[in-house]
Amino acid sequence: MERKAKMECDALFVVGIIFSIVGPALLVAGVSAFLAVHSEENIIFLIVYGSTGLIFLVIGLVFLVIKIRKKQRCSRLLQAGSYVMAEIMETKINYHVRVNGRSPYVVECQYRDMFGNVHIFKSRCLYFNPEPLFRDKMVRVYVEGDDYKHYYVDIDEVLPQVIRHFR
């Protein structure tokens, strides 16, 4: 069974979707206004709406490509199977992110390599406190060879399946 990395739906992704929808709409509006009444005075509609729409579209697509490539890289790391075992050190609230007035939790873990260097990794955002649910204090961190710049903390491996029910 092929495992895929789980990624949160963050602001970059949401802004990318919104800009990718609004951009073409503005671009079409500018071109339509220009073509409907073809005159020298309507070129301003083409310039304002068209250029704004084009900028929004490009920004939106860049944000989406960044997010999709990050997810693909994490899935590739998970499939490659090269990992280190890191010790879960603490669970922190990530105050830099707020969704509906709530900040998510992030699990920090550390790995000491054979040279004595300590590498600290952070998990993806979790919108519940995972600390009382840990089944183990060690977690797999999938890495790219000896380069720990790109990594994926497989936090789901040490947590039970969490099903949230809403009313």
Biotite code that builds the C-alpha atoms (Angstrom):
import biotite.structure as struc

atoms = struc.array([
    struc.Atom([0.000, 0.000, 0.000], chain_id="A", res_id=1, res_name="MET", atom_name="CA", element="C"),
    struc.Atom([1.421, 3.356, -1.013], chain_id="A", res_id=2, res_name="GLU", atom_name="CA", element="C"),
    struc.Atom([1.588, 5.808, 1.873], chain_id="A", res_id=3, res_name="ARG", atom_name="CA", element="C"),
    struc.Atom([1.193, 9.510, 1.271], chain_id="A", res_id=4, res_name="LYS", atom_name="CA", element="C"),
    struc.Atom([2.356, 12.348, 3.453], chain_id="A", res_id=5, res_name="ALA", atom_name="CA", element="C"),
    struc.Atom([-0.325, 14.294, 5.267], chain_id="A", res_id=6, res_name="LYS", atom_name="CA", element="C"),
    struc.Atom([-0.095, 18.045, 4.931], chain_id="A", res_id=7, res_name="MET", atom_name="CA", element="C"),
    struc.Atom([-2.158, 20.727, 6.554], chain_id="A", res_id=8, res_name="GLU", atom_name="CA", element="C"),
    struc.Atom([-4.280, 23.115, 4.564], chain_id="A", res_id=9, res_name="CYS", atom_name="CA", element="C"),
    struc.Atom([-2.329, 26.274, 5.342], chain_id="A", res_id=10, res_name="ASP", atom_name="CA", element="C"),
    struc.Atom([-2.675, 29.921, 4.344], chain_id="A", res_id=11, res_name="ALA", atom_name="CA", element="C"),
    struc.Atom([-0.367, 29.504, 1.344], chain_id="A", res_id=12, res_name="LEU", atom_name="CA", element="C"),
    struc.Atom([-2.663, 26.857, -0.123], chain_id="A", res_id=13, res_name="PHE", atom_name="CA", element="C"),
    struc.Atom([-5.863, 28.820, 0.578], chain_id="A", res_id=14, res_name="VAL", atom_name="CA", element="C"),
    struc.Atom([-4.448, 32.047, -0.878], chain_id="A", res_id=15, res_name="VAL", atom_name="CA", element="C"),
    struc.Atom([-3.195, 30.088, -3.888], chain_id="A", res_id=16, res_name="GLY", atom_name="CA", element="C"),
    struc.Atom([-6.671, 28.712, -4.580], chain_id="A", res_id=17, res_name="ILE", atom_name="CA", element="C"),
    struc.Atom([-8.385, 32.076, -4.117], chain_id="A", res_id=18, res_name="ILE", atom_name="CA", element="C"),
    struc.Atom([-5.892, 33.929, -6.312], chain_id="A", res_id=19, res_name="PHE", atom_name="CA", element="C"),
    struc.Atom([-6.090, 31.189, -8.971], chain_id="A", res_id=20, res_name="SER", atom_name="CA", element="C"),
    struc.Atom([-9.862, 31.680, -9.133], chain_id="A", res_id=21, res_name="ILE", atom_name="CA", element="C"),
    struc.Atom([-9.988, 35.488, -8.881], chain_id="A", res_id=22, res_name="VAL", atom_name="CA", element="C"),
    struc.Atom([-7.110, 36.027, -11.338], chain_id="A", res_id=23, res_name="GLY", atom_name="CA", element="C"),
    struc.Atom([-8.745, 34.480, -14.410], chain_id="A", res_id=24, res_name="PRO", atom_name="CA", element="C"),
    struc.Atom([-12.080, 36.129, -13.505], chain_id="A", res_id=25, res_name="ALA", atom_name="CA", element="C"),
    struc.Atom([-10.438, 39.569, -13.504], chain_id="A", res_id=26, res_name="LEU", atom_name="CA", element="C"),
    struc.Atom([-8.519, 38.766, -16.674], chain_id="A", res_id=27, res_name="LEU", atom_name="CA", element="C"),
    struc.Atom([-11.711, 37.699, -18.466], chain_id="A", res_id=28, res_name="VAL", atom_name="CA", element="C"),
    struc.Atom([-13.552, 40.790, -17.185], chain_id="A", res_id=29, res_name="ALA", atom_name="CA", element="C"),
    struc.Atom([-10.851, 43.100, -18.532], chain_id="A", res_id=30, res_name="GLY", atom_name="CA", element="C"),
    struc.Atom([-10.667, 41.416, -21.932], chain_id="A", res_id=31, res_name="VAL", atom_name="CA", element="C"),
    struc.Atom([-14.482, 41.219, -22.203], chain_id="A", res_id=32, res_name="SER", atom_name="CA", element="C"),
    struc.Atom([-14.943, 44.910, -21.381], chain_id="A", res_id=33, res_name="ALA", atom_name="CA", element="C"),
    struc.Atom([-12.327, 45.836, -23.951], chain_id="A", res_id=34, res_name="PHE", atom_name="CA", element="C"),
    struc.Atom([-13.785, 43.618, -26.690], chain_id="A", res_id=35, res_name="LEU", atom_name="CA", element="C"),
    struc.Atom([-17.422, 44.545, -25.976], chain_id="A", res_id=36, res_name="ALA", atom_name="CA", element="C"),
    struc.Atom([-16.882, 48.215, -26.688], chain_id="A", res_id=37, res_name="VAL", atom_name="CA", element="C"),
    struc.Atom([-13.705, 48.425, -28.695], chain_id="A", res_id=38, res_name="HIS", atom_name="CA", element="C"),
    struc.Atom([-12.500, 51.980, -28.229], chain_id="A", res_id=39, res_name="SER", atom_name="CA", element="C"),
    struc.Atom([-9.460, 53.861, -27.050], chain_id="A", res_id=40, res_name="GLU", atom_name="CA", element="C"),
    struc.Atom([-11.204, 54.757, -23.763], chain_id="A", res_id=41, res_name="GLU", atom_name="CA", element="C"),
    struc.Atom([-11.857, 51.115, -22.829], chain_id="A", res_id=42, res_name="ASN", atom_name="CA", element="C"),
    struc.Atom([-8.218, 50.140, -23.006], chain_id="A", res_id=43, res_name="ILE", atom_name="CA", element="C"),
    struc.Atom([-7.995, 51.212, -19.359], chain_id="A", res_id=44, res_name="ILE", atom_name="CA", element="C"),
    struc.Atom([-10.287, 48.267, -18.453], chain_id="A", res_id=45, res_name="PHE", atom_name="CA", element="C"),
    struc.Atom([-7.973, 45.898, -20.255], chain_id="A", res_id=46, res_name="LEU", atom_name="CA", element="C"),
    struc.Atom([-4.895, 47.336, -18.563], chain_id="A", res_id=47, res_name="ILE", atom_name="CA", element="C"),
    struc.Atom([-6.320, 47.515, -15.026], chain_id="A", res_id=48, res_name="VAL", atom_name="CA", element="C"),
    struc.Atom([-8.405, 44.338, -14.889], chain_id="A", res_id=49, res_name="TYR", atom_name="CA", element="C"),
    struc.Atom([-6.246, 42.317, -17.237], chain_id="A", res_id=50, res_name="GLY", atom_name="CA", element="C"),
    struc.Atom([-2.927, 43.080, -15.553], chain_id="A", res_id=51, res_name="SER", atom_name="CA", element="C"),
    struc.Atom([-4.406, 42.656, -12.063], chain_id="A", res_id=52, res_name="THR", atom_name="CA", element="C"),
    struc.Atom([-5.959, 39.346, -13.094], chain_id="A", res_id=53, res_name="GLY", atom_name="CA", element="C"),
    struc.Atom([-2.715, 38.165, -14.651], chain_id="A", res_id=54, res_name="LEU", atom_name="CA", element="C"),
    struc.Atom([-0.738, 39.072, -11.512], chain_id="A", res_id=55, res_name="ILE", atom_name="CA", element="C"),
    struc.Atom([-3.283, 37.312, -9.266], chain_id="A", res_id=56, res_name="PHE", atom_name="CA", element="C"),
    struc.Atom([-3.220, 34.227, -11.485], chain_id="A", res_id=57, res_name="LEU", atom_name="CA", element="C"),
    struc.Atom([0.580, 34.009, -11.509], chain_id="A", res_id=58, res_name="VAL", atom_name="CA", element="C"),
    struc.Atom([0.832, 34.500, -7.722], chain_id="A", res_id=59, res_name="ILE", atom_name="CA", element="C"),
    struc.Atom([-1.908, 31.915, -7.111], chain_id="A", res_id=60, res_name="GLY", atom_name="CA", element="C"),
    struc.Atom([-0.275, 29.346, -9.374], chain_id="A", res_id=61, res_name="LEU", atom_name="CA", element="C"),
    struc.Atom([3.152, 29.909, -7.779], chain_id="A", res_id=62, res_name="VAL", atom_name="CA", element="C"),
    struc.Atom([1.674, 29.346, -4.295], chain_id="A", res_id=63, res_name="PHE", atom_name="CA", element="C"),
    struc.Atom([-0.097, 26.175, -5.428], chain_id="A", res_id=64, res_name="LEU", atom_name="CA", element="C"),
    struc.Atom([3.018, 24.819, -7.144], chain_id="A", res_id=65, res_name="VAL", atom_name="CA", element="C"),
    struc.Atom([5.079, 25.427, -3.976], chain_id="A", res_id=66, res_name="ILE", atom_name="CA", element="C"),
    struc.Atom([2.539, 23.589, -1.833], chain_id="A", res_id=67, res_name="LYS", atom_name="CA", element="C"),
    struc.Atom([2.116, 20.682, -4.282], chain_id="A", res_id=68, res_name="ILE", atom_name="CA", element="C"),
    struc.Atom([5.890, 20.233, -4.665], chain_id="A", res_id=69, res_name="ARG", atom_name="CA", element="C"),
    struc.Atom([6.314, 20.176, -0.877], chain_id="A", res_id=70, res_name="LYS", atom_name="CA", element="C"),
    struc.Atom([3.648, 17.477, -0.569], chain_id="A", res_id=71, res_name="LYS", atom_name="CA", element="C"),
    struc.Atom([5.245, 15.461, -3.381], chain_id="A", res_id=72, res_name="GLN", atom_name="CA", element="C"),
    struc.Atom([8.676, 15.739, -1.745], chain_id="A", res_id=73, res_name="ARG", atom_name="CA", element="C"),
    struc.Atom([7.293, 14.538, 1.600], chain_id="A", res_id=74, res_name="CYS", atom_name="CA", element="C"),
    struc.Atom([5.494, 11.633, -0.098], chain_id="A", res_id=75, res_name="SER", atom_name="CA", element="C"),
    struc.Atom([8.697, 10.759, -1.951], chain_id="A", res_id=76, res_name="ARG", atom_name="CA", element="C"),
    struc.Atom([10.630, 10.762, 1.348], chain_id="A", res_id=77, res_name="LEU", atom_name="CA", element="C"),
    struc.Atom([7.991, 8.492, 2.873], chain_id="A", res_id=78, res_name="LEU", atom_name="CA", element="C"),
    struc.Atom([8.171, 6.087, -0.083], chain_id="A", res_id=79, res_name="GLN", atom_name="CA", element="C"),
    struc.Atom([11.990, 6.019, -0.143], chain_id="A", res_id=80, res_name="ALA", atom_name="CA", element="C"),
    struc.Atom([11.959, 4.696, 3.400], chain_id="A", res_id=81, res_name="GLY", atom_name="CA", element="C"),
    struc.Atom([15.194, 6.305, 4.613], chain_id="A", res_id=82, res_name="SER", atom_name="CA", element="C"),
    struc.Atom([14.576, 7.490, 8.143], chain_id="A", res_id=83, res_name="TYR", atom_name="CA", element="C"),
    struc.Atom([16.135, 8.214, 11.510], chain_id="A", res_id=84, res_name="VAL", atom_name="CA", element="C"),
    struc.Atom([14.541, 7.585, 14.896], chain_id="A", res_id=85, res_name="MET", atom_name="CA", element="C"),
    struc.Atom([14.067, 10.845, 16.789], chain_id="A", res_id=86, res_name="ALA", atom_name="CA", element="C"),
    struc.Atom([13.007, 11.298, 20.387], chain_id="A", res_id=87, res_name="GLU", atom_name="CA", element="C"),
    struc.Atom([9.855, 13.323, 21.012], chain_id="A", res_id=88, res_name="ILE", atom_name="CA", element="C"),
    struc.Atom([10.928, 16.212, 23.214], chain_id="A", res_id=89, res_name="MET", atom_name="CA", element="C"),
    struc.Atom([7.883, 18.431, 23.610], chain_id="A", res_id=90, res_name="GLU", atom_name="CA", element="C"),
    struc.Atom([4.554, 19.505, 22.257], chain_id="A", res_id=91, res_name="THR", atom_name="CA", element="C"),
    struc.Atom([4.206, 23.228, 21.647], chain_id="A", res_id=92, res_name="LYS", atom_name="CA", element="C"),
    struc.Atom([1.389, 25.510, 20.611], chain_id="A", res_id=93, res_name="ILE", atom_name="CA", element="C"),
    struc.Atom([2.240, 27.246, 17.344], chain_id="A", res_id=94, res_name="ASN", atom_name="CA", element="C"),
    struc.Atom([1.105, 30.814, 18.050], chain_id="A", res_id=95, res_name="TYR", atom_name="CA", element="C"),
    struc.Atom([2.184, 31.929, 14.555], chain_id="A", res_id=96, res_name="HIS", atom_name="CA", element="C"),
    struc.Atom([-0.850, 30.145, 13.077], chain_id="A", res_id=97, res_name="VAL", atom_name="CA", element="C"),
    struc.Atom([-4.481, 30.753, 14.017], chain_id="A", res_id=98, res_name="ARG", atom_name="CA", element="C"),
    struc.Atom([-7.521, 29.056, 12.530], chain_id="A", res_id=99, res_name="VAL", atom_name="CA", element="C"),
    struc.Atom([-10.930, 30.078, 13.879], chain_id="A", res_id=100, res_name="ASN", atom_name="CA", element="C"),
    struc.Atom([-9.196, 31.674, 16.842], chain_id="A", res_id=101, res_name="GLY", atom_name="CA", element="C"),
    struc.Atom([-7.288, 28.491, 17.766], chain_id="A", res_id=102, res_name="ARG", atom_name="CA", element="C"),
    struc.Atom([-3.597, 27.779, 17.399], chain_id="A", res_id=103, res_name="SER", atom_name="CA", element="C"),
    struc.Atom([-2.462, 24.269, 16.438], chain_id="A", res_id=104, res_name="PRO", atom_name="CA", element="C"),
    struc.Atom([0.047, 22.051, 18.225], chain_id="A", res_id=105, res_name="TYR", atom_name="CA", element="C"),
    struc.Atom([3.452, 21.099, 16.845], chain_id="A", res_id=106, res_name="VAL", atom_name="CA", element="C"),
    struc.Atom([5.532, 18.181, 18.080], chain_id="A", res_id=107, res_name="VAL", atom_name="CA", element="C"),
    struc.Atom([9.279, 18.793, 18.371], chain_id="A", res_id=108, res_name="GLU", atom_name="CA", element="C"),
    struc.Atom([11.649, 15.861, 18.254], chain_id="A", res_id=109, res_name="CYS", atom_name="CA", element="C"),
    struc.Atom([15.406, 15.558, 18.190], chain_id="A", res_id=110, res_name="GLN", atom_name="CA", element="C"),
    struc.Atom([17.945, 13.205, 16.702], chain_id="A", res_id=111, res_name="TYR", atom_name="CA", element="C"),
    struc.Atom([21.628, 12.977, 17.616], chain_id="A", res_id=112, res_name="ARG", atom_name="CA", element="C"),
    struc.Atom([23.787, 11.820, 14.708], chain_id="A", res_id=113, res_name="ASP", atom_name="CA", element="C"),
    struc.Atom([27.022, 9.813, 14.972], chain_id="A", res_id=114, res_name="MET", atom_name="CA", element="C"),
    struc.Atom([29.081, 13.025, 15.076], chain_id="A", res_id=115, res_name="PHE", atom_name="CA", element="C"),
    struc.Atom([27.214, 14.273, 18.143], chain_id="A", res_id=116, res_name="GLY", atom_name="CA", element="C"),
    struc.Atom([25.209, 16.904, 16.253], chain_id="A", res_id=117, res_name="ASN", atom_name="CA", element="C"),
    struc.Atom([21.640, 17.399, 17.465], chain_id="A", res_id=118, res_name="VAL", atom_name="CA", element="C"),
    struc.Atom([18.990, 17.812, 14.770], chain_id="A", res_id=119, res_name="HIS", atom_name="CA", element="C"),
    struc.Atom([15.610, 19.241, 15.796], chain_id="A", res_id=120, res_name="ILE", atom_name="CA", element="C"),
    struc.Atom([12.558, 18.488, 13.663], chain_id="A", res_id=121, res_name="PHE", atom_name="CA", element="C"),
    struc.Atom([8.999, 19.802, 13.822], chain_id="A", res_id=122, res_name="LYS", atom_name="CA", element="C"),
    struc.Atom([5.880, 17.900, 12.851], chain_id="A", res_id=123, res_name="SER", atom_name="CA", element="C"),
    struc.Atom([3.007, 19.230, 10.812], chain_id="A", res_id=124, res_name="ARG", atom_name="CA", element="C"),
    struc.Atom([0.331, 21.221, 12.643], chain_id="A", res_id=125, res_name="CYS", atom_name="CA", element="C"),
    struc.Atom([-2.172, 19.190, 14.660], chain_id="A", res_id=126, res_name="LEU", atom_name="CA", element="C"),
    struc.Atom([-5.448, 20.727, 15.789], chain_id="A", res_id=127, res_name="TYR", atom_name="CA", element="C"),
    struc.Atom([-5.668, 18.672, 18.979], chain_id="A", res_id=128, res_name="PHE", atom_name="CA", element="C"),
    struc.Atom([-3.249, 18.114, 21.846], chain_id="A", res_id=129, res_name="ASN", atom_name="CA", element="C"),
    struc.Atom([-1.424, 14.901, 20.860], chain_id="A", res_id=130, res_name="PRO", atom_name="CA", element="C"),
    struc.Atom([0.686, 14.574, 24.004], chain_id="A", res_id=131, res_name="GLU", atom_name="CA", element="C"),
    struc.Atom([-1.588, 12.257, 26.035], chain_id="A", res_id=132, res_name="PRO", atom_name="CA", element="C"),
    struc.Atom([-2.110, 10.038, 22.958], chain_id="A", res_id=133, res_name="LEU", atom_name="CA", element="C"),
    struc.Atom([1.512, 9.143, 22.153], chain_id="A", res_id=134, res_name="PHE", atom_name="CA", element="C"),
    struc.Atom([2.082, 5.375, 21.939], chain_id="A", res_id=135, res_name="ARG", atom_name="CA", element="C"),
    struc.Atom([5.860, 5.797, 21.883], chain_id="A", res_id=136, res_name="ASP", atom_name="CA", element="C"),
    struc.Atom([8.481, 8.463, 22.662], chain_id="A", res_id=137, res_name="LYS", atom_name="CA", element="C"),
    struc.Atom([10.389, 7.727, 19.450], chain_id="A", res_id=138, res_name="MET", atom_name="CA", element="C"),
    struc.Atom([9.151, 8.772, 16.009], chain_id="A", res_id=139, res_name="VAL", atom_name="CA", element="C"),
    struc.Atom([10.409, 8.139, 12.485], chain_id="A", res_id=140, res_name="ARG", atom_name="CA", element="C"),
    struc.Atom([11.720, 11.173, 10.650], chain_id="A", res_id=141, res_name="VAL", atom_name="CA", element="C"),
    struc.Atom([12.089, 10.486, 6.940], chain_id="A", res_id=142, res_name="TYR", atom_name="CA", element="C"),
    struc.Atom([15.116, 12.261, 5.488], chain_id="A", res_id=143, res_name="VAL", atom_name="CA", element="C"),
    struc.Atom([16.947, 12.653, 2.189], chain_id="A", res_id=144, res_name="GLU", atom_name="CA", element="C"),
    struc.Atom([20.219, 10.776, 2.705], chain_id="A", res_id=145, res_name="GLY", atom_name="CA", element="C"),
    struc.Atom([22.547, 12.677, 5.022], chain_id="A", res_id=146, res_name="ASP", atom_name="CA", element="C"),
    struc.Atom([20.897, 16.005, 4.170], chain_id="A", res_id=147, res_name="ASP", atom_name="CA", element="C"),
    struc.Atom([18.342, 16.770, 6.850], chain_id="A", res_id=148, res_name="TYR", atom_name="CA", element="C"),
    struc.Atom([17.131, 19.966, 5.191], chain_id="A", res_id=149, res_name="LYS", atom_name="CA", element="C"),
    struc.Atom([14.132, 18.139, 3.727], chain_id="A", res_id=150, res_name="HIS", atom_name="CA", element="C"),
    struc.Atom([12.337, 15.887, 6.157], chain_id="A", res_id=151, res_name="TYR", atom_name="CA", element="C"),
    struc.Atom([8.947, 14.508, 7.123], chain_id="A", res_id=152, res_name="TYR", atom_name="CA", element="C"),
    struc.Atom([8.037, 13.667, 10.722], chain_id="A", res_id=153, res_name="VAL", atom_name="CA", element="C"),
    struc.Atom([5.666, 10.680, 10.599], chain_id="A", res_id=154, res_name="ASP", atom_name="CA", element="C"),
    struc.Atom([3.713, 11.732, 13.686], chain_id="A", res_id=155, res_name="ILE", atom_name="CA", element="C"),
    struc.Atom([0.737, 9.601, 12.660], chain_id="A", res_id=156, res_name="ASP", atom_name="CA", element="C"),
    struc.Atom([2.818, 6.494, 13.354], chain_id="A", res_id=157, res_name="GLU", atom_name="CA", element="C"),
    struc.Atom([2.894, 7.176, 17.120], chain_id="A", res_id=158, res_name="VAL", atom_name="CA", element="C"),
    struc.Atom([-0.702, 8.399, 17.389], chain_id="A", res_id=159, res_name="LEU", atom_name="CA", element="C"),
    struc.Atom([-3.911, 6.404, 17.246], chain_id="A", res_id=160, res_name="PRO", atom_name="CA", element="C"),
    struc.Atom([-6.342, 7.259, 14.483], chain_id="A", res_id=161, res_name="GLN", atom_name="CA", element="C"),
    struc.Atom([-8.144, 10.393, 15.643], chain_id="A", res_id=162, res_name="VAL", atom_name="CA", element="C"),
    struc.Atom([-11.689, 10.893, 14.349], chain_id="A", res_id=163, res_name="ILE", atom_name="CA", element="C"),
    struc.Atom([-13.232, 14.267, 15.125], chain_id="A", res_id=164, res_name="ARG", atom_name="CA", element="C"),
    struc.Atom([-17.005, 14.563, 15.263], chain_id="A", res_id=165, res_name="HIS", atom_name="CA", element="C"),
    struc.Atom([-18.702, 17.907, 14.865], chain_id="A", res_id=166, res_name="PHE", atom_name="CA", element="C"),
    struc.Atom([-22.259, 18.911, 15.619], chain_id="A", res_id=167, res_name="ARG", atom_name="CA", element="C"),
])
